[in-house]
Amino acid sequence: MKPPLESKEDQEVLWQAVIDGTIDIVASDHAPHTREEKMGEKPMFGVPGLETTLPLLLTAVNDGRLSLDRLIELTHTNPKRIFSLPEQENTFVEVDPAIRYTLNAERLFTKCGWTPFNGMEVTGRVKKVVLREQLVYDGQNIFGPYGKVI
């Protein structure tokens, strides 16, 4: 990440902005750069985050740091409103908010093979993703490609 969020103070300021509405959207910048690219002289921006964003946010809900309503605003309602996105009928993400597990880079689908959250305990797992009636993830497998330019 650039700039790195190394200090607890920086992290707390960002969390407060998420909670109080200063930040409107939380989204994944899935930037699956290799460790070599990240450690180079001019490291690339971003981290692999597509598979970890929702479990990390669900953990914040389980920890009482964030409400479920606020999570939905940040990841669905606000992006839809701000970017005038059309309604996506029969599109949803099913989660089990009670499953507790450890993030393991070796079990992620990302091709870069690492995550800054490796070894972190999270509570809340994505069980299914359906995009316009098409099952694209069943909790173990990714199906596709699906998608539509809007």
C-alpha positions as CSV (number, residue, x, y, z in Angstrom):
1,M,0.0,0.0,0.0
2,K,1.2,3.5,-0.7
3,P,1.5,5.2,1.6
4,P,1.9,2.4,4.1
5,L,-0.6,2.4,7.0
6,E,2.0,1.4,9.5
7,S,1.0,3.3,12.6
8,K,-1.9,2.4,14.8
9,E,-2.8,6.1,14.8
10,D,-3.2,6.2,11.0
11,Q,-5.3,3.0,11.1
12,E,-7.5,4.5,13.8
13,V,-8.1,7.7,11.9
14,L,-9.2,5.8,8.8
15,W,-11.5,3.6,10.9
16,Q,-13.1,6.6,12.4
17,A,-13.6,8.1,9.0
18,V,-15.3,4.8,7.8
19,I,-17.5,4.8,10.9
20,D,-18.5,8.5,10.9
21,G,-19.4,8.7,7.2
22,T,-16.4,10.7,6.1
23,I,-15.5,7.8,3.8
24,D,-18.4,6.9,1.5
25,I,-17.1,3.6,0.0
26,V,-14.9,0.7,0.8
27,A,-13.9,-1.3,-2.2
28,S,-11.2,-3.8,-3.2
29,D,-8.3,-2.6,-5.3
30,H,-7.4,-6.0,-6.3
31,A,-3.8,-5.4,-7.4
32,P,-2.2,-8.8,-7.4
33,H,1.4,-7.7,-7.8
34,T,4.1,-10.3,-6.9
35,R,6.2,-9.8,-3.8
36,E,9.1,-9.1,-6.2
37,E,7.2,-6.2,-7.8
38,K,6.2,-4.8,-4.4
39,M,9.8,-5.0,-3.1
40,G,11.4,-3.3,-6.2
41,E,12.9,0.1,-6.4
42,K,9.5,1.6,-7.6
43,P,6.9,-0.6,-6.0
44,M,3.5,-0.9,-7.6
45,F,0.4,0.5,-5.8
46,G,-2.2,-1.7,-4.2
47,V,-2.5,-5.1,-2.6
48,P,-4.4,-8.3,-3.5
49,G,-7.7,-7.6,-1.8
50,L,-10.7,-9.1,-3.7
51,E,-10.9,-12.2,-1.5
52,T,-10.1,-10.5,1.8
53,T,-12.1,-7.3,1.8
54,L,-15.5,-8.7,2.8
55,P,-14.1,-11.1,5.5
56,L,-12.1,-8.3,7.0
57,L,-15.2,-6.0,7.1
58,L,-17.4,-8.8,8.5
59,T,-14.8,-9.3,11.2
60,A,-15.2,-5.6,12.1
61,V,-18.9,-6.1,12.3
62,N,-18.4,-9.2,14.6
63,D,-16.0,-7.2,16.7
64,G,-18.6,-4.4,17.2
65,R,-16.4,-1.9,15.4
66,L,-18.8,-1.5,12.4
67,S,-22.6,-2.1,12.0
68,L,-23.9,-4.4,9.4
69,D,-26.0,-1.6,8.0
70,R,-22.9,0.6,7.6
71,L,-21.0,-2.3,5.9
72,I,-23.9,-2.6,3.4
73,E,-23.8,1.2,2.8
74,L,-20.1,1.2,2.2
75,T,-20.0,-1.8,-0.2
76,H,-23.3,-1.6,-2.0
77,T,-25.7,1.3,-1.3
78,N,-23.2,4.1,-1.6
79,P,-21.3,2.9,-4.7
80,K,-24.7,2.2,-6.4
81,R,-25.9,5.7,-5.6
82,I,-22.7,7.7,-6.2
83,F,-21.9,6.0,-9.5
84,S,-25.6,5.7,-10.7
85,L,-25.2,2.0,-11.1
86,P,-28.2,0.1,-12.4
87,E,-30.1,-2.4,-10.3
88,Q,-28.6,-5.9,-10.7
89,E,-31.5,-8.2,-10.3
90,N,-30.7,-11.7,-9.1
91,T,-27.2,-10.7,-8.0
92,F,-26.1,-11.3,-4.5
93,V,-23.4,-12.4,-2.1
94,E,-24.3,-15.0,0.6
95,V,-22.1,-15.0,3.7
96,D,-22.0,-17.0,6.9
97,P,-21.2,-14.3,9.4
98,A,-20.3,-16.8,12.2
99,I,-17.5,-18.9,10.5
100,R,-14.2,-18.1,12.1
101,Y,-11.0,-19.0,10.2
102,T,-7.4,-18.0,9.5
103,L,-6.6,-16.2,6.2
104,N,-4.1,-18.4,4.3
105,A,-2.4,-17.1,1.2
106,E,-2.0,-20.6,-0.1
107,R,-5.7,-21.1,-0.2
108,L,-6.6,-17.9,-2.0
109,F,-7.4,-17.8,-5.7
110,T,-5.1,-14.8,-6.4
111,K,-2.3,-15.6,-8.7
112,C,0.3,-13.5,-6.9
113,G,0.4,-16.0,-4.0
114,W,0.4,-13.6,-1.1
115,T,-1.7,-11.3,1.1
116,P,-0.7,-8.8,3.7
117,F,-3.4,-10.4,5.9
118,N,-1.9,-13.9,5.8
119,G,-2.4,-15.5,9.2
120,M,-5.1,-13.1,10.4
121,E,-8.1,-14.5,12.2
122,V,-11.4,-13.4,10.6
123,T,-15.0,-14.1,11.3
124,G,-17.4,-14.2,8.3
125,R,-16.9,-16.2,5.1
126,V,-18.3,-15.7,1.6
127,K,-20.4,-18.8,0.8
128,K,-21.8,-18.0,-2.6
129,V,-21.8,-15.3,-5.2
130,V,-24.5,-15.1,-7.9
131,L,-24.3,-12.6,-10.7
132,R,-27.6,-12.1,-12.7
133,E,-28.7,-15.6,-11.8
134,Q,-25.3,-17.2,-12.7
135,L,-23.4,-18.9,-9.9
136,V,-19.9,-17.5,-10.1
137,Y,-18.6,-18.8,-6.7
138,D,-19.9,-21.7,-4.6
139,G,-17.6,-21.4,-1.6
140,Q,-14.9,-23.5,-3.1
141,N,-14.8,-22.9,-6.9
142,I,-14.9,-19.9,-9.2
143,F,-17.0,-20.2,-12.3
144,G,-17.1,-17.9,-15.3
145,P,-16.0,-15.7,-16.8
146,Y,-19.1,-13.6,-16.3
147,G,-19.6,-9.9,-16.3
148,K,-21.0,-7.2,-18.4
149,V,-19.6,-3.8,-19.4
150,I,-21.9,-1.1,-18.0
